[in-house]
Amino acid sequence: MHAPLTVDTIRDAPKVLLHDHLDGGLRPATVIELADAAGYRGLPSTDAAELGGWFLAAAHSGSLVRYLETFGHTVGVMQTADALVRVAAECAEDLAADGVVYAEVRFAPELHVEAGLELPAVVEAVLEGFKVGTARAAERGRHIRVGCLLTAMRHAARSREIAELAVRYRDLGVVGFDIAGAEAGFPPTRHLDAFEYMRQQNAHFTIHAGEAFGLPSIWEALQWCGADRLGHGVRIVDDITLGADGTPRLGLLAAYVRDKRIPLEMCPTSNVHTGAAKSLADHPIGLLTQLRFRVTVNTDNRLMSDVSMTSEMTALADTFGYSWADLQWFTVNAMKSAFIGFDERLALINDVIKPGYAALMA
């Protein structure tokens, strides 16, 4: 008999996370302690519970721009090597405790140089933190592998530099490249030289596209820039129409995305908070899953949206009636889409993920 789908059983299920921002996942208490150590006085509260509530309220404004403003506080306390090591270590520990067995965590090195750190030192501190946190998790019997994505800000002009940094550290824990930030007015083609460089170096990259902006952003990310995955990709649903009989009809771009099995890094709760979806029940993940797009489930920003992989999967199961088989499908989709080697992906699927779900479905 199958184990019941509860918060506790879902937490124990092996999970894979592809879209998680390091500066969006700090523990509230850590933000407060790092702010105190750095002399940062801009926090709206120095009480951990109140601060966590403030982040959630600010994130749930329905505005991506307002959502992004909250990062001023987390980035503000992540300006030293010690702070970066601590945040990355705690990130790995928290994800492992949540049952995540593989994660790709992204951050923008260019945002962490205000106190004088050079870009390589920023990357090395974060990689060291992941190493420390992974070891601590293993001591508690929780095994996780963390890969790092280096993100360039789409409103800035350092993307080629960050791409070169990603290639420089790709054998040391960096698995890919990304661009992020407000989409409107900053199309991905502004950074075409960075993407061309990544392709020339046989390296992987994803692009935030189709979150707050529509189909043109997705089209550019794929057809001009050559993205391996789409960060969010929610608005691909705009290229799907329902006939009078309710039958979905895919436009050319939607069909291309599905046919090519392009992974969608979907972050349901975050999308509701930023206004990309009206509610979880209205989120395109339901239709896209039904149509068997390469859907993956992600957290985006665990602090801002007060979410975890467990809470996301629990909410989806409650909202759409998903079963263990569906949660395993999301997880295998994500593992297939990870930016590590084929043998490593296959080993995690066959030796960790499938046995883990088999035990829950026995």
Buried (B, 14 or more C-beta within 10 A) or exposed (E): EEBEBEEEBBBBBBBBBBBBBBBBBBBBBBBBBBBEEBEBEEBEBBEBEBBBBBBBEBBBBEBBEBBBEBBEBBBBBBBBBEBBBBBBBBBBBBBBBBBBBBBBBBBBBBBBEEEEBEBEBBBBBBBBBBBBBBEBBEEEEBEBBBBBBBBBBBEBEBBBBBBBBBBBBBEEBBBBBBBBBBBEEBBBEBBBEBBBBBBEBEBBBBBBBBBBBBBBBBBBBBEEBBBBBBBBBBBBBBBBEEEEEEEBEBBEBBEBBBEEEBBBBBBBBBBBBBBBBEEBEEBBBBBBBEBEBBBBBBBBBBBBBBBBBBBBBBBBBEBBEBEBEBBBBBBBBBBBBBBBEEEBBEEBBEEBBBEBBEEBEE
